[in-house]
Amino acid sequence: MILHIDMDAFYASVEQLDNAGLRGKCVIVGGTSNRGVVSAASYEARKYGVHSAMPVFQARRRCPQGIFIPPRMARYKEVSTKIMSILRQYTPLVEPVSIDEAYMDIAGCEKLYGGAEATAVDIKRKIRESVHLTCSIGVAPIKFLAKIASGMNKPDGLTVIAPEVMQRFIDDLAIGKVPGVGEMTHKKLDAMGIKTLGDVKRFPPEVLIKRLGKFGTRLVNLSAGIDTSPVIPTSEHKSVSSEQTLEKDTRDKALLNEYLLKHAEDVARQIRKSGMKAKTITIKVKHSDFKQATRSITIASPTQSSKIIYQKAKQLLEAYPIKKKVRLIGVGVSGLVSKDSPVQLSLFEMNEPDHNKWEKVDRAVDSIQNKFGKTAVSRASLKEPQQKYEFSRSPLRGL
């Protein structure tokens, strides 16, 4: 059996845990300006229709009594580390998929902890006693159903889909609840008369594949209760990103490059701290109409250099046509490897950027900032930003 553990309103719950005055109130974590977005909302705020990814100005309209708090990622990561440690007490097969959720494969653990439901009950107890927070757990024979089950009785829920009822559950499952069925796919399926996952079985596989591509094959398998996705244990970080919503929309690439530099430095600082290097650099651009785009580049030699990451991000932005004003911009890195991992040298090494030189400079700056604060030394070009901005960081994934 597979367990999916999902912490309840994690960021907001941590804030209520640390500040007793916030308990029972509408706590909304995210941007504090009207141009920001909601990262998390307490269940009190959700009653008013506030949810994650909602623009802050909409959240203020729906919940004027809401208490808006900027995120404290360091604190959330500290709590997450404790939670993941608890999960690994039961099985080494723990796959963190974000800062507040993880899969567990507990096959073979029955003699130690009892059945799957007993194990889930004990995990909920330990998390409550250790970090004083609640979680919801879904238990099912396959991975995608475990995730669906964890969201069925929130908060503090426990839902078990036993093997003998699994197919009946699948047949009745609303197609919109299936992971991967987004707005466009939902419209296509609705046009075909597919309302539940069981309805998929009325169509030949070739028809679904023609309409939906590879995802058609995925739906055929899921409708038959086939999900071979394994729980992959990992403690490695998968990606790191940093982004911001601007106070004013802009097309000014010089200004956007200034923000890219800030984010490149923040991202590079995070991966240096975790002892990693990045192979892929990505920029994220969201326009005034809320449509967004990403552009990526993979480099030959993994880096943790702020300068190299910025140069590649700037290169991506220069090649990106800005037809509408930009409201949000960010930098991310992925393809992370240990800084000690062997690297194949390029035949044209003499023409490659001198990663080592710039990484040494960055580490020296890190050392000074750690001792005397982030304002002790910084780039001259960042001393007087041309525009106020709201800053947010995404957590290191796979904690």
N, C-alpha and C positions, 0 to 999 in steps of 0.2 A: 504493500500500500504506500501511496505517496501522500505526504502532508505538504500543504502550502500555508505558511504562517504569514499573516499580514497584520502589522501593527495598526491600531485604531487611531486615525487622525494624528499621525505620529508627531509632526512638528508642533501642532497646537496642543497635543496632550503633554508633551515635554514642557511647554511654556506654562501650562496649568499646574504641572507637577512642581515646577520650580518657584512658582508664585501663587500662593494660596488665594490671593485676592482675585485671581483670574478664573478660579474654579466655578463652574456653573454659568459662565458668561460667554458671550459670542466672541471668541478669539479667532482672529484672521491673520495668518502669517504670510508675509510676502512683501511686495513693494508698498511703501507708505505714501507715495505720490499717486495721483489719479491715473498716471500712465503706466503704473506697474501692473503685475498680475498676482493672483492669489496662489501661494504655494501649498497652503493647507488651511482648512477651516475646522473649527471644533464642531461637535455634533449640535451644539446649541445654535451655531451660525448656520449650519446646513438646513435647519428647519425653515430658514428664510430663503432658501434657494441658493446659498453661496456654495461654490465648489472650486476645486483647484483648477488653475488655468483661466479662471474668469478675470477679466479686467477689473482692476481695483475700483474704478468709478462705478461699475455696475454693482459690485459688492456693497459699496457705500449706499447706493440707492435702495438695494434690497434689505440691507441691515444697517440702518443709520446708527444704531447703538453699538455696532461692532467695535472691538478694540483691535486696532491694526498694529502689528509688531513685525519689525524686520527679522529675517531668519538668523539664527545663531548656529551655523553649520558645524562649528567645532564641538558644540555641546551635543548636537544630534548624532554626530559621528561617535562621540564618546559613549553614548547610551547604546547606539547600534552595535558597537564592538562587544559590549556586555551581553546583548541579546544573542548575537551570533555565537558567542562562547558558550552560552547555555545550550543552544541547539546542538553544538558539536559534542556535548556530553552524552548525547543519545546515539549518535551515529556519525561516522566521518563523512557520510554522503550528504553534505549540506551544500546547497547551491544558492548563494545570495544573488538576488537579481536586482536589488536596489538597496538603499540604506535602511528600508523598513519592511522588506519582505524577503522570503527565502523558501526554497523547496527542500524537502527532506525525503530520502528513501530509507524506510525503516525495515526493509525486508531482512529477516533473520534476527530481529531484535525482540521478538515476541516473548521468548523465555526470560529475557532480562527485565522488560518493562510491561509485559502483558500485551494485549491486542492494540490495534491502531488507535481505537477510541480512548483506551486507558492511557496510552502514551500521550495523546493530544491533551487530555485533561491534566496530566502531570506537567507538561510543558507550559500550559497556561498558568498553572499554579506557581511554577518556578519563576516565570517572567514577572508575575504579579508581585511575588515576594522579593525578588532581586532588584527590579527597577521600578516597581510600583506603577506599572502601566498594564493595560489590557491589550490583548491581541485576539484576532479571529482566525480560526484554523479550519481549513477544508481538508477532508480525507477522502481519497478515491483511489481506484486501482490504476488510473492513468493520470498523467501530469496536467493536461488541460482541464480535466474535470475537477481536480483538486483546487485549482485556482478559481474556477467558477464557484465552487462550494464555499470557499473562504469568504466570498462577498455576499453570501445569501442571508446571513443572520447577524450583520454588524449592528452595533459594536459588541465585543466580548462574546462572539458567537463560536459555535462548533457545529459543523455540518458534516455528516458522514454519508457518502454514497457507496453502499455496499455492492459487491460484485453482482449479486443476484438481482439488483434493481437498476444496475448501470444502464442497460440498453433501453429500458423504459424511460429513464431520466433523459437519455440522449434524444429519444424520439420526440419527447415533449419540450425539449429545450428551445427557447426562442432563438432564431438564427442570429439576431443582433447581439446575443450574449456570447457568441463564439469568438474567441480571440482572433484578431485578424480581419474580422468583418467590419470594415469601416463604412463611412457614409456612401461612397460610390458603389462598393460591393453590395451593400445592403439594398440599394436601389435596383441593381441588376437582378439580385435574387428575388426581390419583391415582384419585379416584372415577370419573373418566371413562375410566380405563385408559391415560392418557397418561404414559408413562415416559420417553420421549425427545422431543427437539424435532421429530424426524421424524414422530412419532405425531400431531402436530398436524394434518398434512395429511390425516388420515383423516376429519376432521370438516369440515362446511361452515362457512364463516366466520361465518354468521349464528348458528350454535349457540354458537360460542366467544364471540362478542360478547354474546349473551344471558347467558351464564354469567359472563363476566369483564369486560364493559363495554369501555372503550377498550383495555384491556390485551389483550383477545382479538384485536383488530386488529393490535396490535404482535406478538403471537405468530405470527399468520398470515404477516406479512411476514418475520419472522426465520426461520421455517421454510423460506421460499422464498429465503433468502439476501439479503433486501432490508433494508438499514439505511441510510437516507439521512442519518443524524446526521452533521453536518460537524464537523471539528476547528475549534473557534472560538478563535483566538488572543486572549489577554487577559492583561494584567498587573495588572488592577484587582482589589481585594479584593472578595469576594462577600458575606462576612458575618464578624462578630466575635462571640464569645460568651464568657461566663465563668460557671462553675457550681461548686457545692460539695456534697459529701456531709456531712450533719450528723452530729455525734457521737451525738445522740439524736433519734429521730423526734419530730415535734411537730405540733400543730395551731395553735400560737400565732402568729396573723398578725402581731402586733406584732414578735415575734422574726424571723419570716420577712421582714418589711419591712426590718428592720435588715440582713439579708443581701442583700436586693435593692439597698439603697443601696450596699453595698460593691461589688457586681457592676456596678451602673450606673456607678459611678465608674471602675472598671477598664476597662470596655468603652469608655466615653467617652474615657478617656485614650488608649487604643489608636487610636481613629479620629482623634483630634486629631493624634496623632503621625504618622499616615499621610496627613493633609490631607484627610480625608473627612468627610462628614456622612451621617446615616442617615435614611431615610424610614419604616422599619418597626421597631417595638420588639416583642420577643417574650419571654415568660417560659416557662420549662420547669419543670415540677413532676413529681417522681417520688415515688410513695407507698411505704408500708412493704411493700406486696405487689409492688413493682417495676413496677407499671403506671405509665405516664407520660402527661402531657398537655402540650400547648403552647397558648398563647393569644397572639394578635398584634393589634397596632393600627398603622395607617398614618396618619401625620400630614401635614398640609398643607405645612408648612415643614420641610425636612430640618434636622436639628440635630446638634451635637456636644457639647451641654450635658449635664453629669452630672445636673443638677437636672431637666431636662425628661425625660430618659430614665428617671430614677427615678420621676418623677411618673406617667408613662404605665405603667411596670411595676407600680407600686403600684395604679394604677387597675385593671389587669388582674387582679391578685391579689385585690383586694377583691370583684371580680365573680365570682371562681372559688369554687365551693362545695367546701370541704375536708371530705370525708366520711371519709377515712382519714388517718392521720398521714403527714407528709411526711418523706422521708429525704434528698431532694436538691432543690435549687432553683437556678435560674440565670436570667441575662438575656442576650439576644442582640439584635443589630441587623443589619439587611440593607437592601437597596435603597440601597446606598451610592453617593453621588455626590461629585464634587470639591467642596470647600468654596467654590470660586470659580464653581460652576455657577450660571447665572441661575435665580432662583426667582420664580414667579408670585405676586404679592401677593394676599392674601385681601381680599375686600370688607369683611370684619369684622376687619381687622388690629388695630384698637384692642383687641379682646377676646382676641387671640392672646397666648400667653406671650411675654415679651420674651427671645427666644433670644439675641440679640446681647449683651444685658447679662450674662446668666449665662455665655455662652461667654467673654467677656472675663475674668470672675472665674476661670473654670477655667484659662484660659491663664496667668493670673498665678500661680495655685497650681502649675501644671505647671513654670513657670520656677523657682519657689522650690524645689520638690522635686527638680528636675534638678540644681540647684546644691548643695543641702544635704541631700538624701536625702528619702525618702518620709515619714519621721517628723517632718520639720521643721514641717509644717503639715498639719492634717487636720480633719475635721469633729468638733465636740465630741461629737456623738451616737455617734461610732464609737470613742471613746477607751477605753471599757470594754465590750467585747462581752459579752453575757450568756451566751455559750456558745462553747466551743472548736469550731473547725471545721477541716475539711481543705479546702484551696483549690487549684483547678486552673483553668488557662486553656486555651482552644482557640486554635489559631493563626489568624492572618489567612489567609484562604483565597485561593487564586489568586496565590500569590507568583510 
